[in-house]
Amino acid sequence: MVQRTNRRWLIERILEALPGSMLVTDIDRTSSGPGSYVLLLHLQGKLDFTRGSLRHTFAPGWYVYAGSADGPGGVRARIRRHQRSNKVIHWHIDSLTVVADAIEAFVAEQGHECELITSLVRSGIFQSALRRFGSSDCTRCETHLLMVRAPHCTALSWSSLTDSRGSLGPGG
C-alpha cells in the first residue's frame, strides 16, 4: 500500500529519524547559538535549477535539506533567512526556498548536518535529490538535499492539505 505523503506525516517521520531534534513552532524561541537544522519544504511546481556546474529540474514534491549555522545569530537567524522569499540567492538551497509554498524547520543543536542526512537516509523514507547540492564543501556527504522516496510520494498540493484558514484539516 502506498503511504499517502503529507506534511504532518513527514514531520513525524523526521522527528523519529532525528531524536532530540525539535520542530520550530516559534522562531523567537529558537536558539541564537550555533547548531544544525533541517528544512522540510514543498515545491508546488517544477523548478529548473542552475548553479555553476549543477543543473537539474526539480519535480514538484517534498524535499529535506540539512544545514549548519555557526555565524552571527546562529540557528535562529539562518532559519529566518530561509523562510524569507525576498533575498539574494547565496546558497544552493536559496533557489528552492524562494519558491517553496511550504517550509518547516527543525533544530538539532547537538547534531551535525552530515549526521542528520545520514539518519534521514537510513529511515528509508528519503533519498538523494541532487548530488553535491548544498554539500560542495563537504567530504562526507553526496548531498545535503533529500527527496521523499517514490513509495511514500503522492502528488498532493499544499492547498489540498490545508483548510480555508491555511491550517491542517482533519487527517492532514
Backbone as CSV, one residue per row, in Angstrom:
resi,resn,N_x,N_y,N_z,CA_x,CA_y,CA_z,C_x,C_y,C_z
1,MET,0.847,-1.177,0.000,0.000,0.000,0.000,0.894,1.242,0.000
2,VAL,0.606,2.185,-0.847,1.394,3.405,-0.940,1.022,4.333,0.208
3,GLN,2.037,4.792,0.938,1.809,5.725,2.042,1.481,7.096,1.486
4,ARG,0.391,7.660,1.887,-0.016,8.996,1.457,0.861,10.022,2.171
5,THR,1.655,10.723,1.411,2.586,11.675,1.997,1.889,12.987,2.276
6,ASN,2.014,13.469,3.484,1.516,14.792,3.822,2.431,15.423,4.852
7,ARG,2.207,16.663,5.101,3.071,17.443,5.975,3.199,16.833,7.368
8,ARG,2.098,16.553,8.000,2.141,16.015,9.365,2.879,14.679,9.408
9,TRP,2.599,13.809,8.463,3.262,12.506,8.406,4.770,12.685,8.253
10,LEU,5.196,13.584,7.383,6.628,13.828,7.187,7.276,14.438,8.426
11,ILE,6.592,15.359,9.076,7.118,15.937,10.315,7.356,14.834,11.346
12,GLU,6.392,13.938,11.505,6.532,12.830,12.454,7.709,11.929,12.084
13,ARG,7.875,11.625,10.801,8.988,10.754,10.369,10.339,11.430,10.604
14,ILE,10.412,12.732,10.371,11.673,13.448,10.603,12.008,13.436,12.091
15,LEU,11.039,13.709,12.937,11.281,13.703,14.379,11.689,12.318,14.869
16,GLU,11.111,11.261,14.290,11.507,9.895,14.648,12.943,9.603,14.208
17,ALA,13.306,10.062,13.029,14.642,9.794,12.492,15.726,10.610,13.184
18,LEU,15.331,11.733,13.789,16.300,12.646,14.411,15.946,12.871,15.878
19,PRO,16.180,11.867,16.727,15.869,12.042,18.154,16.593,13.267,18.712
20,GLY,15.899,14.029,19.518,16.485,15.230,20.105,16.270,16.475,19.270
21,SER,15.788,16.304,18.054,15.501,17.484,17.235,14.137,18.037,17.635
22,MET,13.914,19.306,17.310,12.661,19.955,17.667,12.096,20.693,16.462
23,LEU,10.799,20.568,16.257,10.104,21.339,15.239,10.034,22.785,15.715
24,VAL,10.403,23.717,14.860,10.346,25.132,15.214,8.905,25.607,15.050
25,THR,8.279,25.954,16.168,6.913,26.476,16.133,6.888,27.967,16.444
26,ASP,7.947,28.460,17.070,8.063,29.886,17.382,9.518,30.283,17.164
27,ILE,9.796,30.945,16.066,11.173,31.285,15.711,11.839,32.130,16.792
28,ASP,11.079,32.946,17.508,11.657,33.798,18.553,12.146,33.000,19.755
29,ARG,11.678,31.777,19.892,12.135,30.910,20.993,13.238,29.963,20.548
30,THR,13.674,30.091,19.323,14.742,29.249,18.788,16.085,29.830,19.201
31,SER,17.024,28.969,19.475,18.350,29.391,19.924,19.035,30.308,18.912
32,SER,19.735,31.297,19.433,20.544,32.157,18.566,21.993,31.675,18.550
33,GLY,22.230,30.518,19.149,23.568,29.932,19.156,23.796,29.065,17.932
34,PRO,25.019,28.559,17.797,25.340,27.703,16.659,24.620,26.362,16.747
35,GLY,24.458,25.725,15.612,23.829,24.416,15.588,23.480,24.001,14.178
36,SER,22.816,22.883,14.090,22.379,22.372,12.800,20.864,22.387,12.733
37,TYR,20.356,22.333,11.523,18.915,22.426,11.322,18.537,21.613,10.087
38,VAL,17.258,21.334,9.985,16.691,20.635,8.833,15.502,21.449,8.350
39,LEU,15.391,21.586,7.043,14.233,22.228,6.437,13.425,21.172,5.694
40,LEU,12.132,21.175,5.878,11.196,20.386,5.089,10.490,21.386,4.200
41,LEU,10.602,21.213,2.896,9.965,22.186,2.012,9.219,21.502,0.884
42,HIS,8.201,22.196,0.404,7.355,21.665,-0.660,7.428,22.580,-1.875
43,LEU,7.653,21.972,-3.025,7.606,22.695,-4.294,6.300,22.350,-4.978
44,GLN,5.506,23.353,-5.267,4.208,23.156,-5.920,4.373,22.758,-7.387
45,GLY,5.343,23.363,-8.052,5.589,23.069,-9.461,7.041,22.703,-9.684
46,LYS,7.375,22.363,-10.912,8.763,22.014,-11.203,9.628,23.269,-11.137
47,LEU,10.915,23.055,-10.885,11.869,24.152,-10.761,13.132,23.804,-11.533
48,ASP,13.481,24.636,-12.498,14.736,24.476,-13.224,15.829,25.166,-12.425
49,PHE,16.838,24.408,-12.033,17.920,24.891,-11.180,19.230,24.851,-11.944
50,THR,19.957,25.959,-11.926,21.308,26.022,-12.489,22.160,26.851,-11.547
51,ARG,23.237,26.277,-11.110,24.181,26.983,-10.238,25.553,26.382,-10.497
52,GLY,26.423,27.141,-11.146,27.732,26.608,-11.512,27.554,25.415,-12.439
53,SER,28.185,24.307,-12.072,28.082,23.101,-12.903,26.858,22.252,-12.576
54,LEU,26.105,22.613,-11.537,24.903,21.860,-11.178,23.717,22.332,-12.002
55,ARG,23.088,21.406,-12.697,21.885,21.689,-13.475,20.892,20.554,-13.214
56,HIS,19.671,20.957,-12.912,18.687,19.939,-12.557,17.289,20.539,-12.657
57,THR,16.314,19.705,-12.963,14.913,20.107,-12.873,14.304,19.360,-11.698
58,PHE,13.910,20.109,-10.685,13.266,19.517,-9.515,11.793,19.321,-9.810
59,ALA,11.305,18.122,-9.549,9.888,17.818,-9.716,9.109,18.400,-8.545
60,PRO,7.827,18.640,-8.724,7.007,19.058,-7.583,7.084,17.993,-6.491
61,GLY,7.040,18.412,-5.256,7.067,17.443,-4.158,7.778,17.971,-2.928
62,TRP,8.028,17.048,-2.013,8.634,17.354,-0.714,10.132,17.097,-0.749
63,TYR,10.893,18.016,-0.153,12.348,17.930,-0.076,12.787,18.235,1.350
64,VAL,13.932,17.681,1.726,14.506,17.906,3.046,15.957,18.325,2.867
65,TYR,16.328,19.393,3.544,17.686,19.933,3.460,18.271,20.033,4.860
66,ALA,19.537,19.673,5.024,20.222,19.828,6.309,21.344,20.830,6.158
67,GLY,21.450,21.719,7.133,22.498,22.730,7.115,22.983,23.031,8.517
68,SER,23.986,23.886,8.582,24.506,24.315,9.874,24.570,25.831,9.899
69,ALA,24.555,26.368,11.105,24.581,27.818,11.288,25.542,28.133,12.421
70,ASP,26.719,28.560,12.063,27.726,28.878,13.069,28.001,30.374,13.161
71,GLY,27.416,31.162,12.275,27.684,32.597,12.221,26.824,33.400,13.182
72,PRO,26.855,34.717,13.023,26.087,35.623,13.889,24.587,35.291,13.849
73,GLY,23.980,35.222,15.024,22.549,34.924,15.109,22.239,33.451,15.105
74,GLY,23.233,32.612,14.765,23.098,31.164,14.833,21.921,30.596,14.063
75,VAL,21.338,29.566,14.650,20.251,28.819,14.010,19.030,29.711,13.777
76,ARG,18.701,30.551,14.740,17.525,31.412,14.589,17.645,32.297,13.347
77,ALA,18.781,32.955,13.186,18.972,33.851,12.037,18.962,33.084,10.724
78,ARG,19.564,31.903,10.708,19.619,31.134,9.467,18.240,30.660,9.052
79,ILE,17.453,30.161,10.006,16.100,29.708,9.674,15.242,30.888,9.225
80,ARG,15.358,32.014,9.908,14.615,33.206,9.469,14.943,33.551,8.026
81,ARG,16.220,33.493,7.686,16.640,33.808,6.315,16.010,32.838,5.331
82,HIS,16.042,31.550,5.672,15.467,30.550,4.767,13.966,30.746,4.585
83,GLN,13.287,31.255,5.583,11.844,31.440,5.492,11.451,32.693,4.722
84,ARG,12.400,33.571,4.458,12.108,34.778,3.671,12.143,34.429,2.177
85,SER,11.188,34.919,1.436,11.198,34.688,-0.013,11.939,35.798,-0.753
86,ASN,12.064,36.955,-0.136,12.739,38.090,-0.764,14.175,38.167,-0.229
87,LYS,15.113,37.563,-0.943,16.505,37.557,-0.502,17.411,37.344,-1.698
88,VAL,18.647,37.705,-1.537,19.665,37.444,-2.552,19.988,35.955,-2.498
89,ILE,20.057,35.310,-3.654,20.401,33.888,-3.717,21.893,33.750,-3.408
90,HIS,22.195,33.086,-2.291,23.579,32.902,-1.860,23.947,31.418,-1.863
91,TRP,23.155,30.604,-1.174,23.397,29.173,-1.090,22.506,28.439,-2.085
92,HIS,22.865,27.196,-2.406,22.045,26.371,-3.302,20.587,26.349,-2.844
93,ILE,20.375,26.134,-1.543,19.018,25.962,-1.023,18.162,27.208,-1.219
94,ASP,18.777,28.371,-1.343,18.004,29.599,-1.556,17.145,29.520,-2.808
95,SER,17.625,28.826,-3.825,16.853,28.698,-5.069,15.552,27.941,-4.851
96,LEU,15.513,27.055,-3.856,14.289,26.326,-3.543,13.423,27.090,-2.541
97,THR,14.051,27.695,-1.539,13.247,28.348,-0.502,12.511,29.580,-1.018
98,VAL,13.031,30.233,-2.054,12.331,31.424,-2.565,11.055,31.062,-3.316
99,VAL,10.908,29.814,-3.749,9.704,29.401,-4.471,8.864,28.365,-3.725
100,ALA,9.364,27.844,-2.619,8.627,26.818,-1.866,7.316,27.389,-1.340
101,ASP,6.260,26.584,-1.416,4.975,27.041,-0.889,4.766,26.575,0.545
102,ALA,5.700,25.817,1.096,5.654,25.405,2.497,7.081,25.149,2.964
103,ILE,7.412,25.666,4.137,8.721,25.409,4.745,8.508,25.177,6.233
104,GLU,8.990,24.048,6.712,9.019,23.747,8.144,10.486,23.628,8.526
105,ALA,10.816,23.982,9.754,12.200,23.911,10.213,12.297,23.088,11.492
106,PHE,13.405,22.375,11.616,13.722,21.565,12.782,15.111,21.976,13.256
107,VAL,15.308,22.039,14.561,16.606,22.384,15.119,17.189,21.141,15.780
108,ALA,18.454,20.906,15.507,19.206,19.822,16.127,20.523,20.430,16.601
109,GLU,20.474,21.160,17.700,21.632,21.927,18.162,22.853,21.062,18.427
110,GLN,22.651,19.821,18.840,23.779,18.947,19.146,24.194,18.081,17.957
111,GLY,23.422,18.095,16.888,23.727,17.263,15.730,24.582,18.004,14.720
112,HIS,25.150,17.269,13.814,25.923,17.829,12.699,25.147,17.547,11.428
113,GLU,25.168,18.460,10.478,24.352,18.312,9.274,24.601,16.981,8.558
114,CYS,25.819,16.499,8.530,26.116,15.224,7.863,25.457,14.052,8.594
115,GLU,25.488,14.093,9.929,24.826,13.046,10.716,23.313,13.089,10.508
116,LEU,22.762,14.288,10.367,21.326,14.425,10.140,20.935,13.789,8.807
117,ILE,21.716,14.074,7.765,21.450,13.495,6.444,21.533,11.973,6.508
118,THR,22.571,11.459,7.155,22.734,10.006,7.279,21.536,9.376,7.980
119,SER,21.079,9.979,9.070,19.925,9.438,9.795,18.654,9.480,8.959
120,LEU,18.463,10.544,8.219,17.265,10.657,7.377,17.274,9.618,6.259
121,VAL,18.418,9.401,5.635,18.512,8.387,4.579,18.279,6.998,5.172
122,ARG,18.849,6.736,6.337,18.674,5.418,6.989,17.218,5.133,7.345
123,SER,16.402,6.171,7.464,14.984,5.969,7.782,14.258,5.237,6.652
124,GLY,14.848,5.261,5.448,14.229,4.604,4.298,13.180,5.451,3.600
125,ILE,12.917,6.622,4.101,11.882,7.482,3.536,12.466,8.485,2.548
126,PHE,13.749,8.809,2.723,14.377,9.851,1.914,15.540,9.297,1.097
127,GLN,15.789,9.950,-0.021,16.919,9.598,-0.879,17.525,10.873,-1.446
128,SER,18.713,10.747,-1.991,19.403,11.897,-2.561,18.556,12.547,-3.651
129,ALA,18.501,13.881,-3.613,17.748,14.622,-4.628,18.658,15.105,-5.748
130,LEU,19.870,15.523,-5.409,20.815,16.023,-6.409,22.215,15.984,-5.802
131,ARG,23.090,15.226,-6.423,24.467,15.090,-5.956,25.144,16.461,-5.869
132,ARG,25.856,16.698,-4.767,26.645,17.904,-4.478,25.807,19.126,-4.109
133,PHE,24.480,18.994,-4.039,23.624,20.119,-3.670,23.822,20.437,-2.196
134,GLY,24.244,21.647,-1.899,24.426,22.076,-0.527,25.591,21.430,0.186
135,SER,26.361,20.635,-0.537,27.463,19.914,0.102,28.755,20.027,-0.704
136,SER,28.885,21.077,-1.472,30.070,21.219,-2.318,31.355,21.302,-1.497
137,ASP,31.250,21.724,-0.219,32.429,21.796,0.645,32.493,20.631,1.631
138,CYS,31.642,19.636,1.453,31.559,18.504,2.378,32.276,17.296,1.785
139,THR,33.120,16.665,2.577,33.844,15.478,2.113,33.155,14.186,2.527
140,ARG,32.085,14.285,3.337,31.403,13.092,3.850,30.128,12.735,3.095
141,CYS,29.427,13.747,2.585,28.085,13.516,2.043,28.031,13.701,0.536
142,GLU,27.200,12.894,-0.088,26.915,13.058,-1.514,26.100,14.317,-1.747
143,THR,25.215,14.617,-0.803,24.308,15.757,-0.922,23.805,16.145,0.460
144,HIS,23.294,17.356,0.576,22.597,17.766,1.790,21.122,18.028,1.488
145,LEU,20.688,17.626,0.286,19.282,17.760,-0.110,18.723,16.384,-0.437
146,LEU,17.635,16.051,0.226,16.972,14.765,0.017,15.568,14.995,-0.502
147,MET,15.024,13.970,-1.108,13.627,13.990,-1.528,12.940,12.766,-0.944
148,VAL,11.635,12.816,-0.880,10.866,11.685,-0.376,10.940,10.574,-1.404
149,ARG,11.265,9.367,-0.954,11.362,8.212,-1.859,10.004,7.925,-2.503
150,ALA,10.012,7.469,-3.722,8.804,7.254,-4.514,7.704,6.451,-3.809
151,PRO,7.998,5.363,-3.090,6.896,4.619,-2.471,6.094,5.433,-1.459
152,HIS,6.657,6.534,-0.987,5.987,7.356,0.019,5.330,8.583,-0.585
153,CYS,5.484,8.801,-1.890,5.012,10.026,-2.532,3.628,9.869,-3.128
154,THR,2.862,10.941,-3.029,1.672,11.128,-3.839,1.675,12.588,-4.235
155,ALA,1.072,12.898,-5.321,1.067,14.289,-5.803,-0.019,15.072,-5.088
156,LEU,0.325,15.632,-3.947,-0.614,16.441,-3.183,-0.157,17.881,-3.216
157,SER,-1.061,18.766,-3.436,-0.720,20.183,-3.381,-0.828,20.643,-1.939
158,TRP,-0.155,21.723,-1.620,-0.226,22.281,-0.272,-1.671,22.617,0.071
159,SER,-2.427,23.159,-0.879,-3.803,23.551,-0.588,-4.682,22.345,-0.277
160,SER,-4.352,21.184,-0.825,-5.162,20.004,-0.534,-4.909,19.487,0.873
161,LEU,-3.848,19.959,1.527,-3.539,19.528,2.882,-4.038,20.500,3.936
162,THR,-4.529,21.643,3.513,-4.929,22.668,4.458,-6.386,23.028,4.274
163,ASP,-6.967,23.598,5.332,-8.335,24.077,5.209,-8.309,25.527,4.736
164,SER,-9.437,26.185,4.716,-9.529,27.545,4.172,-8.722,28.564,4.977
165,ARG,-8.370,28.250,6.228,-7.576,29.160,7.041,-6.093,28.889,6.898
166,GLY,-5.710,27.869,6.117,-4.311,27.533,5.960,-3.822,26.551,7.032
167,SER,-4.750,26.060,7.887,-4.381,25.086,8.912,-4.631,23.699,8.370
168,LEU,-3.930,22.744,8.935,-4.161,21.361,8.522,-5.571,20.954,8.914
169,GLY,-6.247,20.355,7.980,-7.586,19.857,8.265,-7.511,18.483,8.908
170,PRO,-8.627,17.850,9.171,-8.632,16.518,9.767,-7.857,15.552,8.892
171,GLY,-6.998,14.779,9.519,-6.225,13.773,8.790,-5.081,14.363,7.999
172,GLY,-4.878,15.659,8.043,-3.822,16.294,7.272,-2.596,16.387,8.047
